[in-house]
């Protein structure tokens, strides 16, 4: 059955890469494979010129930190002055590495810090705390874990690689003078689950940006998966398809950027890049009016559908208590979820639906009509064809596990295999629109370039709009995208992170790569240990042996006894199906690549509300731990996985465990001011030396990483602050949930992250930032804040009260407490709601709590003992002249 599913497709995939003749059968026996289209893929020598391509402004963001890598063979280089030959021989992307002035110190400092940390831990082991052994043992365990997790995070960053697509070369090789193109087909999957929590207008804008993208129209198909099965989503897409007949030609005529209408019309300035500037003003005014009407229709759809359904039901004589159907505009009943839900027509219980909204376009260009009374816009020189658009709502039945997003993606994979069967698949979330019309071409560059037939997927970074200017909860997360993922490109490639990812279809069918070289550009000889050149069929069929389908399967059980979700498609069993799906490809020897372009390829919507953000991180961290406790644990992956790639996957599946140790380190040092038992009692000079080196090298490494990753120091600080918040809340909850799942075999359920703002966006675009939605995830950070304020206040009170005479030695511990509070400042600002708009309010509350605690401690004798009235508290210091012990406080390492 595998060949039938893999090869069954529409007309365009029966054609060769030139669109003229059928491609010859491949030796692998499958019509769609890595060998297909090889004749059109020109593997050429590399080149170091062309910094920025004019079309789409594709280029590196931080060119001054990178230098091109020359992979060309001198014998094949074009002759001097042969400009045409240079363009023909240039690859479709160039590879850059970090300049030595940044890379070499970066590597040396990692080694120096590792040695210093090892010596520091040895010192800690040798200097026990006999009065509080439990404290000493726990702190040693925490320091081991922090060092280990730092190493897991740092080792995969030893050789960052940057790749820049060359769109000029791509156009020359694949675009023809008659307006046709031999670029491979591309299926774009968009998924939505709830038109209320995921605003339908946002989804419509995403679809419109896809239809208007700069990619061959006849080789681009868009599929929308609607897991709600609601008529509202379908009719909104139908409206979008109608508006696209105006919007898409307008974008092509005037080279509009970005091509999501909502984002475009919100721009304060509109730099013109088209060729009809004299017509632009009138055209834009007309399109803007039509878009406002389009939005009004979208916003009124819910009311219109209900009113129409009531009318049809009344005409049909439906009585009270009888099922009331939801009716389509053509007078037929909707097969999906009804407004008034009933059996076979509710969420989780409805038939499968596949509806083609826009048919497959012709292969030849189709110019639009000239301006007229009925059509005021002149499209006579513009191709007005639209890509194919398909609505899909998969069948759902009660009692069946529909596997959330992973199940929806697999359903789209099967549907698209019948309708279009393009060799490449791009998946986007419904709130992500194409911000750069060249994004699809940029991604394809990495699939068609030199040695690219072993590339399984291309991951784009996630960028967001609507985030507050201070990025209070680190929504942009650029340290991860521009630091970690770019660094992994120098190994086996970045991990798959859920959206903005371009796949080679055969990798989803379980194929192995034609050859394996896990060494990558930094360790090319490593791949020789696992060399394999023969292209192999998957070791399984689409339907597993023993399941001979002689009749249609029962409702919603079409995936049972098949490899879907395990060996084929997106992997089931975890809420982070993205990470484990990419991992399954990497362990087979496939590679991936990172594509960061400017302007950004895709832009989405991030949850700026604290509660929604914490639940989002909870879902991600829970999924990571689910992978660790499953058969997909990277510790046991195949030998085809690059050693440092394995380290990266171990890090991505174990990072939530940090919560267990971080909570200890953010509370016990502060409580030590009250109990008198400290992690380190008598530090020596070497202790301070080791500590200074460990902290100093960490800061310098951060500066170097910020430099080559192209991020700002402020973003680095914000990332650290939210890491503290997430570790004390979402990470801890994830550990507890996964342990419960493993021990008690209980499934974990999550609510959909709401992208619907709760505040008044008309008055304040960031109103949702100040809306407080209380959740149990906030309890632990609040406790930590109070403990650190109270601990610092007690230490201050003891110094003022005379219990501790060496106040300078208290400074180290108090400084650490304020370091914790500094990292939790965004959290404290968030829970204050509207009062948090003024930053000083947080500091005032902290200061008030500090002063009240100190005053109470000093003025309530039974809390602190005799103190200044003659007696000293018990301690481990030397005896005073009166025979009592005088406390000799020493505290430096929390």
N, C-alpha and C positions, 0 to 999 in steps of 0.2 A: 504493500500500500504506500510505502514511502515515495516511490517515484511518482505515483499519481497525485499525491498531495503536493509534493515539491514542484512538480512541473505543470500541474493543471492551472491554466491561467487564461488571461484575455489575449486579444490579438497582438498587442505590442510586444509581448514576451515570446511570441513565436517568430519574431523578426530578429535579425542579427543586430549588432550594435550600430550598423549603418542604417537600420530601418528598412532595408531592401530585401535581403534574403535570409532564409532560415539559417540559424547557426548550426554548424555540424555537431553531431552527437559527441559528447565528452567521454573520455576514457573512463571516467568515474561512473558512468551509467546513469547519471541524473541530469535532467535538462537544465536545472539551475544550480550552478556550483561556482567555485572560485575560478574555474577555468573559463567560464562563459565571459565573453567580452575581452578576452586576453589580447585579441588582435588589435583592439582599439586602445589598449593601455600601452602607451609608449614609455618604456623604462629608459630614462635618459640620465646623463651625468648631472651632477648637482652644480649649482651656481650660487655665488655669494652676493650678487647685486640685486637691484630692485627692492628698495626698502619698503615702499608703500605702493600698493596698486590703487590707481585712481578710482576704478569702479568699486564702490562699496567701501573705500578707505580701509582695506584689509591690511593690517600690519601689527607689529609688536607694540605693546603699550610702553614698554620701558627699554628702548633700543640701546641705551648707553651701557647697560649691564651685560649685553649679549654680543657674541661674535659668531659669524657663520662658520659652519663646519663644511669643509670641502670634501665631498665624497666622489669627485669625478676621477676618471682615468685619463691620464695625460695623452694617451694615444688616440682617444676618442674626442678630445677637445676640438672645438671648431677653430678654424684658422683666424688669425688676427684680422680684425676689420670685417669679418663675416657676421654682420648684425643679424641677418636672417637665420643663419645657421645657429647663432647663439640662442635665438629665441626658440628655435625648433628643438635644440638639445637641452634646454633648461627644464628641470623637473617641475611638476605642478605644485610642489611646496619645497621650502628650504628648511634646513635644520640648523639651529643655533645652540651654542653652549655658553655657559657663564664665563666671563672673562676671568683669567687666572688670578688677577688682583683681588677678586672676590672669592673665587672658589677655593684656592689653596689655603688662605687663612681660615676659611669656613671649616674645611676638613681638619686642619690642624687643631683648631679650637675644640672640635668635637672630641678628638683624641685626648687633649689636655684636660678637658672637663671630666671625661670618663676616668682618667687616672686620679684626679683630685677627689672625685666623688668616692672612688674605691678607698683611697687613703682616709677620707673622712669617716666612712662607715667602719673601717678597721679601728680607728680611734674610738668611735662610739662603742664598739663591741668590747674594747679593752677597758673602758671606763664605765663600769656598771654603776647602777644606783641601788645599793643594797636596801635602802629604806623604802623603795617603791619599785620592786622588781617587775610587777605587772606593767607599770608605766614604761619602764625601760624596754621590756620585751616588745610591747605594742608599738612603741615609737621606732624601734629598730625595724620591725616588720613594715611599718609605713614608709620608712626611708628606703628600704629595699624596693618596695613597690613603686615609689616615685622615681627612683633611678631606673628601674626596669622599664616603666612606661615611657620615660623620656627617651631611653635608648630605642624602644620600638618606634617612637615617633621620628627620631632623628636619623637612624640608619638609612631608611629609604630615600633620604634627601641628599645623599652623597653626590649625586650627579644629575641635577635638573637639566631638562632639555626643553627648548622652545621651538615650535614648528610654525611656520608662517606660510599660508597658502598663496599661490601665485595664480590669480584669476585670469591674467592676460594669457598665460600659457594654456590654461584650461579652455578658454574661449577659442584660441587658435586651433587647438587640436580637435575639439568636439563640435563647435558651432560652424554651420555652413553658410555660404553666401546667400542661399535662397531662404534663409530664416529658419531652417530646420536644424536639428541637433542630434548627435549620436550619443549624448549623455545617457547613462543607464536610467531605467525607471526607478521612481522613488514613491513609496507609500508612506503617508504621514498619518500616524495614529494619535487621536486626541481623545482623552477619557474624561468623563464627568460622571458624578454619582448623585448629585442633588442640585436641581436648578435654583434652589432657594439659598442654601449655604454657599454654593458656588454661583454667583450671579450670572444669569443667562446672558446679559449684555456683554459681560467679559468673555464668555465662551464664543459668542457671535463675533466679537472683535478678533479673537484668535483665529477663527475660521476664515474671516475676511483677509487677514494678513497672510495666511497660508495660500489662499487662492491668488493673491496678488504678488507672491514671491517671484523673484527672477530665476525661473527654472523652466525648461521646456514644458509647455502646457500639456502636450500629449503624453508626457512621461511623468506626470505628477498627479497622484490621486490622494484625496483626503478622506479619511474615515473618522467618524465621530462615534464613540461608544457611549451610550446613555444607560447607565446602570439603574437609573430610576424608572426607565420605561415610560416616562410621562409625555403626553402630547405637547406640553408646553415647550419642551426642548426641541421636539421635531419641528413644530411650527416656527420657532425662533430661527432654526436653521433654514427653513424654507424662505423666511423673510430675508435672511442673510444672503441666500442664493440669488434672490431677486435684486437686492441692492448691489451685489457683486457685479452685475452686468453694467453698472455705472461706475462703481468704485475702482474696479480692476483696470479698465481702459484708461481712466483718469490717472491712476498711478503710473501706468506705462507711458502715457503721453508726456507727463510732466516729471517723471523720475522722482516720485514722491518718496520721502523717507521720514519717519517710519511708515509702514503700510498697514498699521492698525489704526483705523479712523479715529477712535477715541483719543489715542495718544497723539496722533498727528494734529488734530484740531485743538488740542490743549497747549501746543507749542506757542510760545510768545513770539517767536520769529520763525520765518519760513524761508531758509536759504534755497534759492531756485537752482535746480540742476538740469532742467529739461531743455527743450529746443523750441518752445512756443511761448515765450514769456509774455508776449502781447495778449495772448488768450488766457493766461493763467489766472488772472484776477477774477474774470467773469466765470471761468470754469470752476474755480474754487468756491466762489459764492454759491453757485448752483448746487454743487455737490454737498456743501455744508448744509444747505436748506434740506436737501434730500436726506442727509444723514440725521438731521433733527427729526424729520418725519419718521424715519426708520426707528429711531430710539423711542419715539412716542408709541409706535405700533408694538415694539417689543415690550415696553412697560405696560401696555394695555392688553397684552395677549391673555394673561391669566383671567382677567374679567371677561374678555371676548369669548374664550373657550367655555367658561362656565355659563355665560348667557346663551350661547349657541346650543350647548348641551341641554340646558333646561328647556329651550324651545323645541328641540327635537324630541325630547322625552315626553313633553306635554302633548305634542302632535301624535306620538305613538301610544298615548293613553297609559303611560306608566303610573301606577298607583303608589301610594305611600307604602313603604316597607318592601317594595320590589326593587331589584337592582336598577340603578340609574346609570346608564352608559355615558361615556364621554365620546363626543362625536367630532369627527374631522370636518374640515371645511367642505369636502366633496360629498358629505351626507352619509359616510360610512362610519361604522363604529371603530373606535380605536382599540387595537389588539393588546395594548400595553396596560399601564396602570391608569385606572379611572380616578376622577376627582373624588367621587364617593366610592371608595374602594369596596370591592366585592370579590367573591371567589373567582380565581383565574384572571383577576384584573386588579391586583394590589402589588405593592412593592414586595419583591421576593416570590411572587406567584403570578407569572404572566407568560404569554407565548413569546417566541423569538421573532424579531422584526428586522428586516433588511430592506431599506428603501433608498433608491438612487435619486438624489435630488438634482444632480447635474450629470448628464450622460458623458461618456468618453468623447473628447473632442476629436475632430479630424486631424490628420497629420499635416495638412497644408495650412498655411496662414490664412486667416479670414479677416479682411479689413472691415472696419466699421463704416457706418453711413456718414455722409457729410452733414454739416449743421443744417437744420431745417426748423420749421415752426414747431413740429412735434418733438424734435430732438435738438435742443439748442447747443449741444456740445459736438464739436467736430472731431469725429474719430476715424476720418477717412484714411489716415495713415497709420492707424493703430490696430494691432492684432487684438480682436475682441473675444477670442476663444477663452473659455474658462476650464480649469482642471475638473476632473471628475470628483463629485462629492457624494458620499454614501453615509446614510444614517443606519446605525446598528444598535439594537437593544437585544442582548442575548436572552435566551429563555431562562427563566428562574422558577423553581418549584419549592414548596415548603419542605423542610427536612433535609435539603441538599446544601452542602457547603460550596458556595459559589466562588470562594477563594479571592474575594475582593478585587483589587486592581489587577493582580496577576491573572485571574480568570478572565477578566475583560480583555486584557492584552492578548491572551491566547485565542479567545474567540475572534478578535480582529485579525489575528494571523491566519486563521483558517478561512475566514470570509474573504480576506484580501487575496489569498492564494487562488481562489476561484475567479474573482472579478478582475484582478490586475496582475497579481503575482510578480511584483517588481522585485529585483534582486536586492534592493536596499529598503530599510524601514527606519523612519524617524518617529520617535514618540515624544509627545508634548503633553503637559498638563493643560487643562482647559483654561487656566488663568495665565498661561504663557502665550505671548504673541511674538511673531517674527519682527524684530526691531530693525534688523539689517537685511534688506532684500537679497543680499548676496550670500546669506548664511548657508543655504542649501548647497550652493556651489562650493563654498569654502569647505564644508564637511566632506563633500564628494572628492575633493582633491586628495584627501588622505586615504581614500579607498582605491584610487586609480594611479597613485604614484608608484615610485620605485619600491619593489619588494612589499607592496601593500596587500597582496593576496592573502597574507597571513594576519591581517588586521580584522578583528571581529567587530569592533565598534569604535566610534569616535565620540568622545564625551565633551560637550560644551559646558562652560561654567554657568552656574545659575546666577542671574542678575535680577534685581527687584526694583520696582518703583513704589512710591507711596510710603517709603520708609522715612521716619522722622530724620531731620538733618543730623542729629547727634547719634543716630543708629543705636538707641538705648539698649536694645537687646541683641545686638550683633547679628541682625538679619542678613546682612550682606555676606558675612562669613568668608571674607576674601582670603584670610589666612589659610583656610582649608582649600579653597578652589585654586587660588593663584600661587599658593605655596606647596601644599601637599600633593595635589593632583598634577601640577606641572612637574614636580620632582619625580613622580612615578612614571612620567613619560620617558624618563631616562632608563627605566627598567623594562618591565613587561607592559606597562601602560597604566593609565588611571583606572580607578574602580568605577563601576556604573552607579550613578547616584539618582536614578529615577526619572528624570525628565531632561530634554535637550540631548538625546543620545541617538546617534545614527548607527544602525545595525546592518550587518551583512546577513541577509535572510537565512542562508544555509547554516549559520552558526546557531540559530534558534531551532533548527531541525536536528541538531546534535552532530553535525559533521565535524570531523577533525581537520586541522589545517593541512595544506599540501606539504608543508615542511615545518619543522620546529627549530627555532633558535631563540631560546629564552634568555640568551645573554644580553640582547639589546645592544644599543650603540656604545654602552660603557663597558660591557663585558662580552665582546663578540665571540670569544673562544669558548665561553661557557656553554654555548648552545651545541658545540660539537659533542658534548657528553651525551646529549639526548637527540642526536640528529635523526631525522626521519623525512624522507622525501616522497614516499608513495602516498598518494591521496587515497584515503580509506573511507569506505561507506560507514555509516553509524553501525554500532554493534547491536542495533535493535531495530524494530520496525515501528511505524507510527501506531500500529495496533500490536500489542505484545502477543507472543505465541500463546495459543490456547483460547484466544478470543476470536472466534470466526463469526463475524456479523452476518447472519443470514436474514435478519429482519431488523427494522429500525429499532434502536435502543429505547428503553423507557424514557419518559420525559425527564430532561435535565440530568440524565446520567450518561450523556454522550462521551464523557472523558474516562469513564470507568474502564479498567483493564486496558488502558492505553498508556503511552509514555508521557502524555501531556502533564506538565507540572513537575515531572521528575527528571526525565531525560530529554524532553522536548519542550521548547517554549520557555516562558517565564516560570520560575520555580515556585512551588507552593510550600506551605509550612512555616512561613514567617511573615511578619508585617513589613519587613524590608526585603521584598522580593527582588528589588533592584540589585542590591549588593551581592546576594547569593547567585543571581543569574549571571552577573558578570564574572563572579568567582568560578562558576562551573565552566565558563568558556576559557578562562585563564589556565585552569588546571589541565585542559586538553592541549595546551601549547599555543592557543591563540594569543594575539597581542591586541592592545588598544592604544588609542592616541588621544591627545588632548588638543582641543582647538579653541583658542581664545583670540577673538578678533575685535576690532573696534571700527565703527560702533558695535556695541554688544549684539550678539546674534539673536538671543531671545531674552525677553524681559517678562517677569511674572509679578504676582502680588504676594507679599509676605504678610503674615499675621503680626501686626505691631502691638496687639494687646498682649499683656504679660501672660494671662492665663492660657490663651490659645498658643502662644509661643512655647510655654512649658509643656503643654500636652503634645505639641509637635515634636519636641525633643524627647519626650517620654516614649513616643511611638518609635522614633529612630533608635534610641538606645535599647529599648526592649527587643526590637528586631535584631540588633547586633548580638545581643546575648543569646537570642534564640538560635542564631547561626552557630555560636560557640558550643552550645549544648546539643547540636544536631550532627548528622553524618557529614555535614559540610564544614566541619571544624577545620580551619586551615592548617592545624598541626598535622593533620593526616592527609593532606592533599598530595596529588601525584608529584613525581619528580620533574614533571614538565613545568612546574611552577618555579619561577625565578626565586632564589633564596631570599633576596631582599623584598621581593613581591610578597612572599609568604609572611615576612616580618610585618609588612604593611597590613595584610589581612588579619594577622593576629592582633595588631593594634586596634583595628577598626571593630573587632569583635570582643575586645576585652576592656575597652576604655571605661565603661560604666562602673567597673569594680573600683575605680578611683574614689568613688563616693564613700566607701567604707573607711578608707584611711583619711580622706580629706576632712570628713566630719570630726574624726578624732583630733586632727591637727588644728581645727578651727575652734574647738571648744575646750579641750584639756589644758592647753597653755593658759587660757584665761582663768579657768577654774583653779589652776595652780596657785594663783594669787590668794585664793581663799583657803585652800587646803594646806599650803606650805610644801607640797611635794612637787618637784620639778623634773622635767625630762633630763636636763643637764645641770648638775650641781656645781662642779668646779672645772670650768673650761680652762685649758692651757693655751699657751701662745700658738701651738700648732693647730689647735682647734680653730682659732680665729683665722689662721693662714689658709687652712683647707676651706673654711666656710667662705672666705673672701674670694678665693679662686673659683669655687663652685658658682657663686652668685655673679661674679664679674664676667666669667666666660659665658654664662647664660645670657646676660644682657648684650654682650658683644655679638653673640650668635644671632640674637634677635634683630640687632641692627643690620647685620649682613643679610639675613633672610628677608627683612623688610626691603632692603635695597634691591636684591635680585628678583623678588616676587612682584615688585612694583606697587606695594601697598604702603600705607602711611603708618607712622608710629601711633597715631591716634587709633587707627583700626586695630593695631596690635594690642593696645591697652583695652579697647572695648571687647576684643575677643577673650582676653584674660578675665575680664570682669564677668562676662556671661558664662564663661567656663566655671567659675566659682559658683554662680547661681545655679546652673544646671546640675553641677556635681552634688550640691547640697539638697537638691529637690528631685528633679526628673531622673537622674542617674540612680539615686537611692531607691526610688520607687520602681525603676526598671529591674534592679537586682531582686527586690522583694517579689515582684510579679513573676519573673522567670523562675525563681526558686520555687514559688508556689506551683507554677505550671509543671516543672520537672518532678517535684515530689508528689503532688496530688493529681497530676494529669488533668489539669483544668485549663481550658482554652482561655486565651486573652482576647478581649474585645476592645476596640477603640472607636471613638466617635470621629466623624469626619471633621478635619480642621476647617472651621468657618472662615470664609474670606469676606463675609458680609459685615461691613462696619456697623458698630453699635452706636457710635457717636454721631454728632451733627456735622457731616462733612462740608456742608455749605458754609458754615461759620468757621470751621477749623478743619483742614484736611487731615490733621493728625489727632482728631478728637478721640478716636478709638484707643489711642495710647494712654489716655487718662481714665478710661472706664475700668473700674475694679470689679472683677468677677472672682470671688473668693473660691479657693480650692484647697484641698488638703495638701497639695504640693507646696504651698506657701508656709506651712507650719515650721518645718525644719530651718529654713533660712531666717525666719523671724526669731526662733530660739537662739540661733547662732549670733545674730546681731545683739540680742539682749545680753547673752553671756559675755560677749566681748566688751560691751559697754560697762556692764557691772564689774567684770574682772579688772578693767583698767581703773574704774572708780575706786575699787577696794584697794588696789595698789597705791593709788594716789593718796587715799585716806590713811593708809598705814605709814606712809612717809611723813605726812603732816602730823600724825598722831605720835610719832616717835618710835613706833614698833620696828620700822626699818630705817636705819640711819644712812645706809649707803644708797641714796636714791638714784645715783647714776647707774647702778647695776640693775635697777628696775626698768631703765629706759629701753633696753633691748626687748623685753617682754611686752611692754606697752606699745612699742613701735610695731611689733608683729600684730598685736590686736588691732591697731589702726590700719595695718595693711589688709587685714581681713575685712574690716569695715569699708575700706576704700573699694575693695572688689565687690562688695554687696551694695554699694551705693545705688546703682541703677535699679536693683530690686526694691530697695527702700523707697526710692522715688516713685516706683510704679505702684506700690501698695498704698501710697498716700492719695492716689487718684488725682483729682483736680488740684488738690493742694500741692502736689508734686510739681506743678508747672513752675513754681518758684524754687530753684535749687536750694536756697538758704533755709527753707522750711525743714528739710531733712537734717541739716546741721543743727538747727535750733532744737529739734526734738532729741537728737543725740546728746547735745550739750545739756539739755534739761534732765534727761535720764541720768547722765553722768554725775551732775552736781547733786541731785536728790539722793542718789546711792551713796556718794561720798559723805554727805552731811549725815545721813541716817547711820552709817557705819561709825562715824566718829562720836555721835551723840547717844547711841544705844550701847551701854557698857557690856551687856551680856553677849553681844555679837563678837566683840574683839578682845574681851578680857580686860585686865587692869591697864595694860598698855602704858600710857604716859603717866599713870598714877603710881608707878613704882615697879610693877612686875613685867617681865618680858614673856613673850609667847615662846613655847617650846620650839626648838629648832635643832639643827645639826651643826651649829657653830661652836665657838669657844665659850667658857664660863665667864660671867661677870664677877666683879669684886664682891658682890653680895651672895655669891654661890649659885645664882640662877644662870640659865643659859641665855646668852645674847644671840639673836638670830643673825647669821651672816649670810645674807641673801645673794645668791649668784644665779643669774638666768641669762642665757644668751641664745640658745637654739630652741625654738618652739617645737 
